[in-house]
Amino acid sequence: MLSIDLRIDRAQRLLRMIEEDAPLLNVRLAPLSNEHQRAARLHAERLAQITREEIQRLLDEKATIDAVEMSPQAAD
């Protein structure tokens, strides 16, 4: 299983790629019908939103893990 930090990094890279690709997406979609353009843009926006939510979930999970690891442990 991938570490939480690696999963966060991968999700952040995916989001950056989606966001940086927006201008090029418009160029690639230009030959398509309006309906297909709209569907493709909605898909890209939804993918970006899902990725943002995943990043937040992973960051919350990491914070929980860090809090548990930093809490004092009972001596044996």
BADRENBA-247476 format. One record per residue: residue number from 1; residue in one letter; x, y, z of N, C-alpha, C in turn. Coordinates in Angstrom, 3 decimals. Layout:
@num:NUM; residuo:A; n_c1:X; n_c2:Y; n_c3:Z; ca_c1:X; ca_c2:Y; ca_c3:Z; c_c1:X; c_c2:Y; c_c3:Z
...
***
This chain:
@num:1; residuo:M; n_c1:0.846; n_c2:-1.180; n_c3:0.000; ca_c1:0.000; ca_c2:0.000; ca_c3:0.000; c_c1:0.888; c_c2:1.238; c_c3:0.000
@num:2; residuo:L; n_c1:0.465; n_c2:2.240; n_c3:-0.723; ca_c1:1.222; ca_c2:3.483; ca_c3:-0.812; c_c1:1.087; c_c2:4.285; c_c3:0.477
@num:3; residuo:S; n_c1:2.157; n_c2:4.994; n_c3:0.818; ca_c1:2.096; ca_c2:5.828; ca_c3:2.012; c_c1:1.119; c_c2:6.979; c_c3:1.779
@num:4; residuo:I; n_c1:0.616; n_c2:7.529; n_c3:2.858; ca_c1:-0.356; ca_c2:8.617; ca_c3:2.754; c_c1:0.266; c_c2:9.830; c_c3:2.069
@num:5; residuo:D; n_c1:1.545; n_c2:10.098; n_c3:2.353; ca_c1:2.204; ca_c2:11.242; ca_c3:1.730; c_c1:2.308; c_c2:11.065; c_c3:0.216
@num:6; residuo:L; n_c1:2.594; n_c2:9.859; n_c3:-0.226; ca_c1:2.678; ca_c2:9.584; ca_c3:-1.660; c_c1:1.306; c_c2:9.712; c_c3:-2.313
@num:7; residuo:R; n_c1:0.274; n_c2:9.236; n_c3:-1.656; ca_c1:-1.088; ca_c2:9.353; ca_c3:-2.186; c_c1:-1.505; c_c2:10.815; c_c3:-2.285
@num:8; residuo:I; n_c1:-1.157; n_c2:11.621; n_c3:-1.287; ca_c1:-1.459; ca_c2:13.058; ca_c3:-1.322; c_c1:-0.721; c_c2:13.706; c_c3:-2.489
@num:9; residuo:D; n_c1:0.564; n_c2:13.373; n_c3:-2.634; ca_c1:1.361; ca_c2:13.949; ca_c3:-3.721; c_c1:0.784; c_c2:13.599; c_c3:-5.081
@num:10; residuo:R; n_c1:0.405; n_c2:12.357; n_c3:-5.274; ca_c1:-0.166; ca_c2:11.939; ca_c3:-6.558; c_c1:-1.477; c_c2:12.667; c_c3:-6.853
@num:11; residuo:A; n_c1:-2.329; n_c2:12.804; n_c3:-5.854; ca_c1:-3.605; ca_c2:13.497; ca_c3:-6.053; c_c1:-3.368; c_c2:14.971; c_c3:-6.373
@num:12; residuo:Q; n_c1:-2.407; n_c2:15.590; n_c3:-5.692; ca_c1:-2.098; ca_c2:16.994; ca_c3:-5.962; c_c1:-1.542; c_c2:17.169; c_c3:-7.376
@num:13; residuo:R; n_c1:-0.703; n_c2:16.238; n_c3:-7.819; ca_c1:-0.176; ca_c2:16.312; ca_c3:-9.186; c_c1:-1.299; c_c2:16.156; c_c3:-10.210
@num:14; residuo:L; n_c1:-2.220; n_c2:15.237; n_c3:-9.966; ca_c1:-3.353; ca_c2:15.058; ca_c3:-10.873; c_c1:-4.169; c_c2:16.339; c_c3:-10.963
@num:15; residuo:L; n_c1:-4.455; n_c2:16.952; n_c3:-9.821; ca_c1:-5.238; ca_c2:18.188; ca_c3:-9.822; c_c1:-4.509; c_c2:19.288; c_c3:-10.595
@num:16; residuo:R; n_c1:-3.208; n_c2:19.417; n_c3:-10.386; ca_c1:-2.435; ca_c2:20.429; ca_c3:-11.127; c_c1:-2.504; c_c2:20.172; c_c3:-12.631
@num:17; residuo:M; n_c1:-2.381; n_c2:18.909; n_c3:-13.024; ca_c1:-2.446; ca_c2:18.576; ca_c3:-14.455; c_c1:-3.812; c_c2:18.936; c_c3:-15.040
@num:18; residuo:I; n_c1:-4.866; n_c2:18.639; n_c3:-14.313; ca_c1:-6.217; ca_c2:18.961; ca_c3:-14.787; c_c1:-6.368; c_c2:20.473; c_c3:-14.927
@num:19; residuo:E; n_c1:-5.944; n_c2:21.211; n_c3:-13.915; ca_c1:-6.097; ca_c2:22.667; ca_c3:-13.937; c_c1:-5.227; c_c2:23.316; c_c3:-15.013
@num:20; residuo:E; n_c1:-4.007; n_c2:22.837; n_c3:-15.178; ca_c1:-3.110; ca_c2:23.407; ca_c3:-16.182; c_c1:-3.534; c_c2:23.041; c_c3:-17.600
@num:21; residuo:D; n_c1:-4.288; n_c2:21.971; n_c3:-17.742; ca_c1:-4.721; ca_c2:21.509; ca_c3:-19.053; c_c1:-5.968; c_c2:22.232; c_c3:-19.550
@num:22; residuo:A; n_c1:-6.629; n_c2:23.010; n_c3:-18.725; ca_c1:-7.899; ca_c2:23.647; ca_c3:-19.105; c_c1:-7.809; c_c2:24.425; c_c3:-20.420
@num:23; residuo:P; n_c1:-6.815; n_c2:25.282; n_c3:-20.631; ca_c1:-6.761; ca_c2:26.007; ca_c3:-21.913; c_c1:-6.572; c_c2:25.061; c_c3:-23.109
@num:24; residuo:L; n_c1:-5.758; n_c2:24.041; n_c3:-22.944; ca_c1:-5.551; ca_c2:23.091; ca_c3:-24.040; c_c1:-6.796; c_c2:22.240; c_c3:-24.283
@num:25; residuo:L; n_c1:-7.529; n_c2:21.969; n_c3:-23.228; ca_c1:-8.773; ca_c2:21.204; ca_c3:-23.370; c_c1:-9.730; c_c2:21.942; c_c3:-24.294
@num:26; residuo:N; n_c1:-9.828; n_c2:23.250; n_c3:-24.112; ca_c1:-10.714; ca_c2:24.043; ca_c3:-24.969; c_c1:-10.308; c_c2:23.943; c_c3:-26.438
@num:27; residuo:V; n_c1:-9.019; n_c2:23.938; n_c3:-26.700; ca_c1:-8.535; ca_c2:23.807; ca_c3:-28.082; c_c1:-8.886; c_c2:22.428; c_c3:-28.638
@num:28; residuo:R; n_c1:-8.676; n_c2:21.393; n_c3:-27.827; ca_c1:-8.972; ca_c2:20.033; ca_c3:-28.287; c_c1:-10.469; c_c2:19.815; c_c3:-28.504
@num:29; residuo:L; n_c1:-11.291; n_c2:20.524; n_c3:-27.740; ca_c1:-12.734; ca_c2:20.339; ca_c3:-27.846; c_c1:-13.363; c_c2:21.169; c_c3:-28.953
@num:30; residuo:A; n_c1:-12.661; n_c2:22.141; n_c3:-29.477; ca_c1:-13.224; ca_c2:23.070; ca_c3:-30.465; c_c1:-13.901; c_c2:22.364; c_c3:-31.650
@num:31; residuo:P; n_c1:-13.335; n_c2:21.295; n_c3:-32.190; ca_c1:-13.994; ca_c2:20.669; ca_c3:-33.347; c_c1:-15.277; c_c2:19.902; c_c3:-32.986
@num:32; residuo:L; n_c1:-15.517; n_c2:19.674; n_c3:-31.725; ca_c1:-16.684; ca_c2:18.882; ca_c3:-31.319; c_c1:-17.942; c_c2:19.731; c_c3:-31.266
@num:33; residuo:S; n_c1:-19.073; n_c2:19.060; n_c3:-31.251; ca_c1:-20.355; ca_c2:19.763; ca_c3:-31.122; c_c1:-20.455; c_c2:20.391; c_c3:-29.738
@num:34; residuo:N; n_c1:-21.332; n_c2:21.350; n_c3:-29.589; ca_c1:-21.520; ca_c2:22.024; ca_c3:-28.301; c_c1:-21.878; c_c2:21.042; c_c3:-27.195
@num:35; residuo:E; n_c1:-22.706; n_c2:20.075; n_c3:-27.536; ca_c1:-23.120; ca_c2:19.082; ca_c3:-26.541; c_c1:-21.923; c_c2:18.261; c_c3:-26.048
@num:36; residuo:H; n_c1:-21.076; n_c2:17.839; n_c3:-26.964; ca_c1:-19.904; ca_c2:17.064; ca_c3:-26.585; c_c1:-18.889; c_c2:17.927; c_c3:-25.825
@num:37; residuo:Q; n_c1:-18.754; n_c2:19.183; n_c3:-26.229; ca_c1:-17.865; ca_c2:20.091; ca_c3:-25.507; c_c1:-18.330; c_c2:20.251; c_c3:-24.061
@num:38; residuo:R; n_c1:-19.622; n_c2:20.469; n_c3:-23.907; ca_c1:-20.197; ca_c2:20.643; ca_c3:-22.572; c_c1:-19.979; c_c2:19.395; c_c3:-21.716
@num:39; residuo:A; n_c1:-20.209; n_c2:18.233; n_c3:-22.292; ca_c1:-20.044; ca_c2:16.980; ca_c3:-21.559; c_c1:-18.581; c_c2:16.784; c_c3:-21.136
@num:40; residuo:A; n_c1:-17.663; n_c2:17.076; n_c3:-22.025; ca_c1:-16.242; ca_c2:16.915; ca_c3:-21.707; c_c1:-15.800; c_c2:17.895; c_c3:-20.627
@num:41; residuo:R; n_c1:-16.263; n_c2:19.135; n_c3:-20.715; ca_c1:-15.917; ca_c2:20.130; ca_c3:-19.683; c_c1:-16.499; c_c2:19.743; c_c3:-18.322
@num:42; residuo:L; n_c1:-17.738; n_c2:19.284; n_c3:-18.329; ca_c1:-18.359; ca_c2:18.848; ca_c3:-17.078; c_c1:-17.591; c_c2:17.677; c_c3:-16.470
@num:43; residuo:H; n_c1:-17.150; n_c2:16.762; n_c3:-17.315; ca_c1:-16.373; ca_c2:15.620; ca_c3:-16.833; c_c1:-15.057; c_c2:16.092; c_c3:-16.209
@num:44; residuo:A; n_c1:-14.369; n_c2:16.998; n_c3:-16.871; ca_c1:-13.099; ca_c2:17.510; ca_c3:-16.344; c_c1:-13.324; c_c2:18.260; c_c3:-15.031
@num:45; residuo:E; n_c1:-14.377; n_c2:19.059; n_c3:-14.958; ca_c1:-14.687; ca_c2:19.782; ca_c3:-13.723; c_c1:-15.019; c_c2:18.820; c_c3:-12.594
@num:46; residuo:R; n_c1:-15.787; n_c2:17.788; n_c3:-12.909; ca_c1:-16.160; ca_c2:16.797; ca_c3:-11.885; c_c1:-14.927; c_c2:16.034; c_c3:-11.401
@num:47; residuo:L; n_c1:-14.043; n_c2:15.673; n_c3:-12.317; ca_c1:-12.817; ca_c2:14.982; ca_c3:-11.938; c_c1:-11.963; c_c2:15.864; c_c3:-11.024
@num:48; residuo:A; n_c1:-11.882; n_c2:17.151; n_c3:-11.344; ca_c1:-11.124; ca_c2:18.080; ca_c3:-10.498; c_c1:-11.766; c_c2:18.173; c_c3:-9.110
@num:49; residuo:Q; n_c1:-13.088; n_c2:18.239; n_c3:-9.049; ca_c1:-13.778; ca_c2:18.330; ca_c3:-7.761; c_c1:-13.572; c_c2:17.063; c_c3:-6.931
@num:50; residuo:I; n_c1:-13.681; n_c2:15.916; n_c3:-7.562; ca_c1:-13.458; ca_c2:14.649; ca_c3:-6.858; c_c1:-12.028; c_c2:14.593; c_c3:-6.325
@num:51; residuo:T; n_c1:-11.081; n_c2:15.065; n_c3:-7.116; ca_c1:-9.677; ca_c2:15.058; ca_c3:-6.703; c_c1:-9.459; c_c2:16.003; c_c3:-5.527
@num:52; residuo:R; n_c1:-10.074; n_c2:17.190; n_c3:-5.559; ca_c1:-9.969; ca_c2:18.117; ca_c3:-4.418; c_c1:-10.516; c_c2:17.471; c_c3:-3.141
@num:53; residuo:E; n_c1:-11.655; n_c2:16.805; n_c3:-3.271; ca_c1:-12.257; ca_c2:16.138; ca_c3:-2.114; c_c1:-11.349; c_c2:15.024; c_c3:-1.594
@num:54; residuo:E; n_c1:-10.735; n_c2:14.286; n_c3:-2.502; ca_c1:-9.824; ca_c2:13.211; ca_c3:-2.110; c_c1:-8.597; c_c2:13.777; c_c3:-1.393
@num:55; residuo:I; n_c1:-8.067; n_c2:14.881; n_c3:-1.892; ca_c1:-6.919; ca_c2:15.510; ca_c3:-1.237; c_c1:-7.304; c_c2:15.930; c_c3:0.181
@num:56; residuo:Q; n_c1:-8.466; n_c2:16.531; n_c3:0.334; ca_c1:-8.900; ca_c2:16.956; ca_c3:1.671; c_c1:-9.075; c_c2:15.759; c_c3:2.590
@num:57; residuo:R; n_c1:-9.661; n_c2:14.675; n_c3:2.063; ca_c1:-9.849; ca_c2:13.471; ca_c3:2.878; c_c1:-8.495; c_c2:12.896; c_c3:3.302
@num:58; residuo:L; n_c1:-7.549; n_c2:12.859; n_c3:2.374; ca_c1:-6.217; ca_c2:12.344; ca_c3:2.698; c_c1:-5.497; c_c2:13.237; c_c3:3.708
@num:59; residuo:L; n_c1:-5.634; n_c2:14.545; n_c3:3.570; ca_c1:-5.011; ca_c2:15.458; ca_c3:4.530; c_c1:-5.614; c_c2:15.280; c_c3:5.919
@num:60; residuo:D; n_c1:-6.934; n_c2:15.093; n_c3:5.983; ca_c1:-7.594; ca_c2:14.844; ca_c3:7.265; c_c1:-7.106; c_c2:13.521; c_c3:7.871
@num:61; residuo:E; n_c1:-6.985; n_c2:12.505; n_c3:7.022; ca_c1:-6.500; ca_c2:11.202; ca_c3:7.489; c_c1:-5.065; c_c2:11.319; c_c3:8.001
@num:62; residuo:K; n_c1:-4.243; n_c2:12.066; n_c3:7.304; ca_c1:-2.851; ca_c2:12.259; ca_c3:7.720; c_c1:-2.792; c_c2:12.990; c_c3:9.060
@num:63; residuo:A; n_c1:-3.639; n_c2:14.005; n_c3:9.236; ca_c1:-3.670; ca_c2:14.739; ca_c3:10.495; c_c1:-4.066; c_c2:13.812; c_c3:11.648
@num:64; residuo:T; n_c1:-5.023; n_c2:12.932; n_c3:11.409; ca_c1:-5.444; ca_c2:11.977; ca_c3:12.429; c_c1:-4.309; c_c2:11.022; c_c3:12.775
@num:65; residuo:I; n_c1:-3.651; n_c2:10.512; n_c3:11.748; ca_c1:-2.524; ca_c2:9.594; ca_c3:11.968; c_c1:-1.420; c_c2:10.296; c_c3:12.754
@num:66; residuo:D; n_c1:-1.098; n_c2:11.524; n_c3:12.351; ca_c1:-0.052; ca_c2:12.284; ca_c3:13.047; c_c1:-0.427; c_c2:12.539; c_c3:14.505
@num:67; residuo:A; n_c1:-1.700; n_c2:12.841; n_c3:14.769; ca_c1:-2.148; ca_c2:13.103; ca_c3:16.138; c_c1:-2.025; c_c2:11.844; c_c3:16.996
@num:68; residuo:V; n_c1:-2.369; n_c2:10.699; n_c3:16.431; ca_c1:-2.280; ca_c2:9.442; ca_c3:17.160; c_c1:-0.815; c_c2:9.113; c_c3:17.448
@num:69; residuo:E; n_c1:0.040; n_c2:9.309; n_c3:16.462; ca_c1:1.455; ca_c2:9.004; ca_c3:16.642; c_c1:2.125; c_c2:9.944; c_c3:17.651
@num:70; residuo:M; n_c1:1.637; n_c2:11.167; n_c3:17.755; ca_c1:2.249; ca_c2:12.150; ca_c3:18.654; c_c1:1.693; c_c2:12.070; c_c3:20.071
@num:71; residuo:S; n_c1:0.558; n_c2:11.368; n_c3:20.243; ca_c1:-0.017; ca_c2:11.296; ca_c3:21.584; c_c1:0.834; c_c2:10.400; c_c3:22.474
@num:72; residuo:P; n_c1:0.898; n_c2:10.733; n_c3:23.745; ca_c1:1.720; ca_c2:9.929; ca_c3:24.665; c_c1:1.172; c_c2:8.504; c_c3:24.774
@num:73; residuo:Q; n_c1:2.077; n_c2:7.565; n_c3:24.863; ca_c1:1.708; ca_c2:6.156; ca_c3:24.978; c_c1:2.016; c_c2:5.673; c_c3:26.401
@num:74; residuo:A; n_c1:1.186; n_c2:4.795; n_c3:26.888; ca_c1:1.398; ca_c2:4.229; ca_c3:28.214; c_c1:2.635; c_c2:3.350; c_c3:28.205
@num:75; residuo:A; n_c1:3.357; n_c2:3.394; n_c3:29.290; ca_c1:4.558; ca_c2:2.554; ca_c3:29.398; c_c1:4.151; c_c2:1.107; c_c3:29.658
@num:76; residuo:D; n_c1:4.931; n_c2:0.189; n_c3:29.155; ca_c1:4.637; ca_c2:-1.238; ca_c3:29.379; c_c1:5.081; c_c2:-1.685; c_c3:30.726
***
